[in-house]
Amino acid sequence: MPRFAANLSMLWNELDFLERFGAAARAGFRGVECHFPYSHPPQELAERLHRHGLAQVLFNLPAGDWARGERGIACHPGRVGEFQEGVGRAVDYAAALGCRQVNCLAGIPPPGASPEAVHRTLVDNLRFAAGRLADAGIRLLVEAINTRDMPGFTLCRTAQALALLEEVGSSNLLLQYDAYHMQVMEGDLATTLEKNVARIAHVQIADNPGRHEPGTGEINYRFLFGHLDRIGYQGWVGCEYKPSTTTEAGLGWMAPWR
C-alpha cells in the first residue's frame, strides 16, 4: 500500500504553515514534505513533527530567490559558492528533522550562460552535493519538471534525468519522479516507473490538467497506486497538488488507501 506524504507547501494553504502539520496528521498522513523549510527554525519544525507523530520525508535544497522567479541555482555558473552553502544549510535542517532525502532543483539557466557551462556546473554541483549529503547519511534526488509550468527549466524529461545520473556517477544521486510533470511532458507513466523503479527514491503526484488532486483529471491513479505496489516501489508518495476547492473537501481520493 502506498505511503502518502502531505506536501505542506501546497495543502492547507488557508492555515499558518506550522498549523498544517496537525491538519495532515488528523487527515491520516504519517509523512510530510515541503518545498523549503528554511523560514522556520529547525527546532520549531522538529517539535511539530514530534507532536503529531509525523516523518519529514523530503524538502528541497535552497533554490535562490523564488519570489523573483528563480527555480534552483544548481545550473548557475556564477553561484557555485552559494549552492555549496545551501547544501550545508540543508544538511543542518535534515539532521534536525530526521529527513533522509533532499531534492535538488536543477534550475532555469541564467541569461547569457552557454549551454556547456550550464551543464558542467550542474554536473559538478550534483557531484559535490551527492558526496556531502552521503557523508551525512542523506540521499540526494533530482527531478524533471514540465516546461509549461516552468518555461526554460533545464531538466524536463525522464531520459535527461537518467542520463544526468549516469554522468554524475554517484550511487547517492537518485530520481524523484513527479507523475504530473511527466504526464505533461511524455506520458507512459506506468512503463517508465517499472523500468526505472530501482533508481526512483521518491514519487510525487497531482492530476492533469490543473495539477489538482487525484481523480480530477486524466491520470488513472487507482491503477497507478496498485502498479507501484506490483513493481515493488518502497518509497513515499508525495501529494504535491493544488486542491481544486479545499484540501479537506478533496481528500476523498485517499479513502481506498487508508
Secondary structure, 3 states (H helix, E strand, C coil): CCEEEEECCCCCCCCCHHHHHHHHHHCCCCEEECCCCCCCCHHHHHHHHHHHCCEEEEEECCCCCHHHCCCCCCCCHHHHHHHHHHHHHHHHHHHHHCCCEEEECCCCCCCCCCHHHHHHHHHHHHHHHHHHHHHCCCEEEEECCCCCCCCCCCCCCHHHHHHHHHHHCCCCEEEEEEHHHHHHHCCCHHHHHHHHHHHEEEEEECCCCCCCCCCCCCCCHHHHHHHHHHCCCCCEEEECCCCCCCCCCCHHHHHHHC
